[in-house]
Amino acid sequence: MELTLLGTGAPAGLPRPDCPCAACAAALGPDARAATALLLDGALLLDLTPGAAFAAARAGRSLTGVRQVLLSHPHDGPAVEVPAGLPQPGRVPDGRELTLLTGHRVRAVALDAPGTGYAVTGPEGQRLLYLPPGGAPAGLEEPAESYDMVLADVVGRPDALAKLRAVGAVGATTDVVAVHLDHDVPPGPELGRRLAAAGARAVPDGTTLAVGVYEDVPDVPRRTLVLGGARSGKSVEAERRLEAFPDVLYVATGGSRNGDTEWSARVAAHRDRRPGSWRTVETCDLVPLLEEEGPPLLIDCLSLWLTDAMDAAGAWDDAVWAERGEKALRERVRELTEAVRATRRTVVAVSNEVGSGIVPSTASGRRYRDELGRLNAGFADECEHVLLVVAGQAVVLRG
C-alpha cells in the first residue's frame, strides 16, 4: 500500500496566515506544511483540503483515480471546492466498515473528540490508522493487532499514542508519522528531536511512503538525563519525553515536606501536568526500581536524591565526612550508576545543574555542589541521551 501525504500540517496550515510567531516565521521551505490530506494507492483520499489537486500534481500524483473521499474532522473554514471528477466527500459512522472496489477496507474508529479516525487495510493486508487533529481513539480493546503505520497528532495528543501502545496497536515496528503539525513546536531539528523521543517522525509535504517499510522507525532512547537550572523547564522536558507512553511510574524523591506550603504548591503543579494514567511513588530507594522489570521510570529529581543520600552519610558534619561519610556517599552513587547501566527499563531522570552559578558561601554548600556535579557526570556516562535545558530550550549534549 502506497501513501502520499499531500499535506502534513494543522487545518490552518503552517505557517498560519497572518501569524507573527517565531515558529510560523521559521516554517519555510520543507518546514512549510499544508493542511493534512492523505492519498492511498491513488484510490482513497482521506481529508479534502484546498489545493489538493495541485498538491497531488506537485508530488507526481493525480486524483483522477480516486474512488472514495472521506473526511475525518469538521472543517471550520470556507467551503472547500470539490475538484471536477472527484466523488462527493463524506464521513463514515463510527464502527461502520466500507469495502472499496479497489480491495481496500476502511473502518471508522470512534474518538474521544469530534471527528472520525480511519483504519485502512490494503489489498495485500497492510494496516494503517489515521487520526484527525486533537483526537484519540475511544474504547480500545486489548489486545489489538499492531498497525504497520499510524498517522496522528503526536504533538497535540501524545496520549493518543500512549493509548494505542497500551493495547498493542502500536508496536516496536509501527511507523508513527506525525501529521496536523502546528506552530506549537518549532520546526526543523527541535521538532525531529521531540518526535524521536516519542518514537515518531515527520516528513515533508508530498512524501510518498510504502506502508509496512520499517527502516525509518526511530529508536526511543532507553536512558536519558535532563539537566537544568531552577525554573529552566527541565521537568516539563522530561515529562514530554514520556507522555506518549502508557503506565509511566513517576518517582518523586522530594517527599511531602509536611507544612511547607510552597513545596506543596510545586508538587500539585507537577501532578496536574502529568497524564492520569501515570502512577506516582515517593522514594529515594532507586536501585530496586531500576533492577525490576516494568514500565518507564521518570525520576524527579537526582538533586533531592543526593540530599537524602548526604543526610544518611552524615556529610554535613566535617568530622563524620572525613571519617566515613565521603566513602559511604561514593558507594551509594556507585550503586546507583551501576543500576542505571544494567537496567532494562526506559528511564528519564531530572537533575539540577548548579556548577555554573554563584559559589556557595558555606563549606556544606560547596560540598553539595561538588557532589552533585560528580553524580550528574557519573549518571550521564550511563545514558544514551543527555540534555541541558536553558530558558525552556533543550540543548542536546549527547545522543
Helices and strands as residue ranges (DSSP letters): E 2-7, H 22-26, G 29-31, E 37-40, E 44-46, H 52-58, E 68-70, E 97-99, E 105-109, E 117-121, E 127-130, E 149-152, H 158-166, E 175-178, H 189-197, E 200-201, E 208-210, E 223-228, H 234-240, E 249-252, H 261-273, E 279-282, H 286-291, E 297-300, H 302-313, H 318-320, I 321-325, H 326-342, E 347-352, H 363-381, E 385-390, E 393-398
